[in-house]
Amino acid sequence: MRLATWNINSLNVRLQQVLDWLAANPVDALGLQELKLVDEKFPFAALEAAGYHAACFGQKTYNGVAIVSRTPVSDVVRNIPGFEDEQARVIAATLDTPQGPLRLVNGYFVNGQEPGSEKFAYKLRWLDALHRWVGEELKAHPRLVLMGDFNVAPEDRDSHDPVGLKDTIHHTVEERAHFQAMLDLGLTDAFRLFEQPEKSFSWWDYRMLGFQKNRGLRIDHILVSEVLRPTVTACSVDRAPRKNQQPSDHAPVVVTLN
């Protein structure tokens, strides 16, 4: 089984890129973030023609998340239960697999803008609520995957300039502590189960030749539960779509479960 996460940065603009990528990389499920469209405009028909079911949680102009799956999904939850939020940031669903149900939680984590800002305080509240809820989900669903654009570079090696960007957004002690707290629930960063090339990133700024100079961050992650960890055989970033014309500034991350 192969699962992937991709911040597409507008599905209206990049639907064909998603369809082309799925044709070349027929994953079993794909979590999308930053749809930037309402549910009524979600391209269900185009994805169905490509062999995929979908559940979405959209929002006009901003945010929006979806789970695209080879098999129908069930028990869909939108946003964090018990946390009042006007932004469409989380969708969870259960996938039927030959090994049994798999719970997939896909999130577009709060950016936070800058430390000390109101948006940063919102990010920390949101992360607290997510941590609580994912802990509950793990008790109910031992076979769980948490994926998405976390907007956190967990370690210095996940940043192209850890010294110059120290304590800036994505790099703060608070954000990294929240990422570690998620791991402490019993989740594992699938990417770090394997030797990876140095300066492996998943996001590059559009400005100042960020991708061409590999001035990036690894902020897109796939975390797997303890039950699933022994089944992970590979995890990598697919840089190829970042070379497209009008690409998303993020690249897909793909995990393979045996």
C-alpha positions in Angstrom: 0.0 0.0 0.0 1.2 3.5 -0.9 0.0 6.7 0.7 1.0 10.2 -0.2 0.5 13.8 1.0 0.7 16.9 -1.2 -0.1 20.6 -0.5 -1.3 21.4 -4.0 -1.7 25.2 -3.4 -5.0 25.5 -5.4 -6.7 22.5 -6.9 -8.4 24.7 -9.5 -5.0 25.6 -10.9 -3.4 22.2 -10.6 -6.0 19.6 -11.0 -4.4 18.3 -14.2 -1.0 18.0 -12.3 -2.7 15.9 -9.7 -4.4 13.7 -12.3 -1.1 13.3 -14.2 0.8 12.5 -11.0 -1.8 9.9 -9.9 -1.6 8.3 -13.4 2.2 8.0 -13.0 2.1 7.2 -9.3 -1.1 5.2 -8.6 -1.1 5.5 -4.8 -3.8 3.9 -2.8 -4.7 7.2 -1.1 -3.6 10.8 -1.4 -4.1 13.6 1.2 -4.4 17.0 -0.4 -4.1 20.4 1.3 -4.8 24.0 0.3 -7.5 23.1 -2.1 -8.7 26.8 -2.1 -12.2 25.9 -3.3 -15.6 25.1 -1.9 -17.0 21.6 -1.7 -19.4 22.3 -4.6 -16.5 22.9 -6.9 -14.5 19.9 -5.9 -13.6 17.8 -9.0 -15.3 14.5 -7.9 -16.1 13.5 -11.5 -12.5 13.9 -12.8 -11.1 11.9 -9.9 -13.7 9.2 -10.3 -12.8 8.9 -14.0 -9.2 8.4 -12.8 -10.3 5.6 -10.5 -10.5 7.4 -7.2 -13.2 8.2 -4.6 -12.8 11.4 -2.5 -14.0 13.1 0.6 -13.3 16.9 0.9 -13.6 19.8 3.3 -13.3 23.0 1.3 -13.2 26.7 1.9 -13.4 29.6 -0.5 -10.0 31.0 -1.5 -8.1 29.6 1.5 -7.3 26.3 3.2 -9.3 23.1 2.3 -8.3 19.5 2.6 -9.3 16.2 0.9 -8.6 12.5 1.0 -8.5 10.8 -2.4 -8.7 7.0 -2.2 -8.9 3.9 -4.5 -11.5 2.5 -2.2 -14.5 4.2 -0.6 -13.9 6.0 2.7 -16.1 5.9 5.8 -16.5 7.6 9.1 -15.4 11.0 7.8 -14.7 13.7 10.3 -14.1 17.3 9.3 -12.0 19.6 11.6 -11.0 18.8 15.2 -14.0 17.8 17.3 -14.5 20.1 20.2 -12.3 22.8 18.8 -14.2 25.8 17.3 -12.5 26.7 14.1 -13.8 28.6 11.0 -10.9 27.3 8.9 -11.1 24.0 6.9 -7.9 22.3 8.0 -8.5 18.7 8.9 -10.2 15.7 7.4 -10.1 12.1 8.7 -11.5 9.0 7.2 -11.2 5.2 7.4 -9.9 3.2 4.5 -10.7 -0.4 3.9 -7.5 -2.4 3.3 -6.7 -6.1 3.0 -5.0 -5.9 6.4 -8.0 -4.2 8.0 -9.3 -0.6 8.5 -6.7 2.1 8.4 -7.5 5.6 9.8 -6.1 8.4 7.8 -5.9 11.9 9.3 -5.0 14.6 6.8 -4.2 18.2 8.0 -3.2 21.6 6.7 -1.6 22.8 9.9 -1.7 26.5 10.8 1.2 28.5 9.4 1.4 30.9 12.4 3.0 33.9 10.5 5.5 34.8 13.2 6.3 34.1 16.8 4.4 36.4 19.2 1.6 37.1 16.7 -2.1 36.3 17.2 -1.8 33.8 14.4 1.1 32.1 16.2 -1.1 31.8 19.4 -3.8 30.3 17.3 -1.3 27.8 15.9 -0.3 26.7 19.4 -4.0 26.3 20.5 -4.7 24.4 17.3 -1.8 22.1 17.9 -2.9 21.5 21.5 -6.4 20.5 20.2 -5.0 18.3 17.5 -2.7 16.5 20.0 -5.7 15.7 22.2 -7.8 14.5 19.4 -5.2 12.4 17.7 -4.5 10.7 21.0 -8.2 9.7 21.2 -8.1 8.6 17.6 -5.1 6.3 18.2 -7.0 4.6 21.1 -9.9 3.9 18.7 -7.8 3.2 15.6 -4.4 1.6 16.3 -3.7 1.5 12.5 -3.4 5.3 12.0 -1.5 7.6 9.7 -1.3 11.4 10.3 -0.2 13.3 7.2 -0.2 16.7 5.8 1.5 20.1 5.6 2.6 20.5 9.3 4.3 23.9 8.8 7.0 22.7 11.2 10.6 21.8 10.4 11.2 19.3 13.2 15.0 19.4 13.2 17.8 21.7 12.0 18.5 19.2 9.2 15.0 19.9 7.9 15.9 23.5 7.1 18.3 24.9 4.4 19.5 27.6 6.9 18.9 26.4 10.5 21.2 29.1 11.9 19.9 32.1 10.0 16.3 30.9 10.5 16.6 29.9 14.2 13.5 30.8 16.2 11.6 32.0 13.1 8.3 30.5 12.1 8.5 26.7 11.4 11.7 26.6 13.5 10.6 27.7 17.0 11.1 25.7 20.1 7.3 25.7 20.7 6.5 24.3 17.3 9.2 21.6 17.5 8.0 20.7 21.0 4.5 20.1 19.6 5.9 17.9 16.8 7.7 15.9 19.4 4.6 15.6 21.6 2.8 14.1 18.6 5.6 11.5 18.3 5.3 10.8 22.0 1.7 9.7 21.4 3.3 6.7 19.7 3.7 8.0 16.2 6.9 7.8 14.0 8.1 10.1 11.3 8.2 7.6 8.4 10.7 9.7 6.5 13.3 9.3 9.2 13.0 5.5 9.3 15.4 5.5 6.4 18.7 7.0 5.3 17.9 10.1 3.3 20.0 12.5 1.2 21.3 15.6 2.9 19.1 18.7 2.4 16.0 16.7 1.7 13.1 19.2 1.6 9.4 19.2 0.6 8.8 23.0 0.2 10.7 25.7 -1.6 9.9 29.4 -1.9 8.8 30.6 -5.3 11.1 33.6 -4.8 14.9 33.9 -5.3 15.3 30.6 -7.2 14.4 28.7 -4.0 13.9 25.4 -5.7 16.8 25.7 -8.1 19.1 26.5 -5.2 17.5 23.9 -2.9 16.7 26.6 -0.3 13.9 24.6 1.2 12.2 23.2 4.3 10.9 19.7 5.1 7.5 20.6 6.5 5.3 18.0 4.9 5.2 14.8 7.0 3.7 11.3 7.3 3.6 9.9 10.8 2.6 6.3 11.4 1.3 4.5 14.5 3.3 1.9 16.4 1.3 -0.9 14.8 2.1 0.3 11.3 5.7 1.2 11.8 7.1 -2.3 11.2 5.3 -2.4 7.8 6.9 0.8 6.5 9.3 -0.1 3.7 10.0 3.3 2.1 9.3 7.0 2.4 10.5 9.7 0.1 9.9 13.2 -1.4 9.0 13.2 -5.1 10.6 16.4 -6.3 9.5 15.9 -9.9 6.2 17.8 -9.7 8.1 20.9 -8.4 9.7 21.1 -11.8 6.3 21.5 -13.5 5.2 24.7 -15.1 3.2 26.6 -12.5 4.0 24.1 -9.8 2.8 24.0 -6.2 5.6 25.2 -3.9 5.3 21.8 -2.2 6.3 18.3 -3.4 4.5 15.1 -2.6 5.7 12.8 0.1 5.1 9.1 -0.4 5.2 6.2 2.1 5.0 2.5 1.2 3.5 0.0 3.7 4.1 -3.7 3.2 
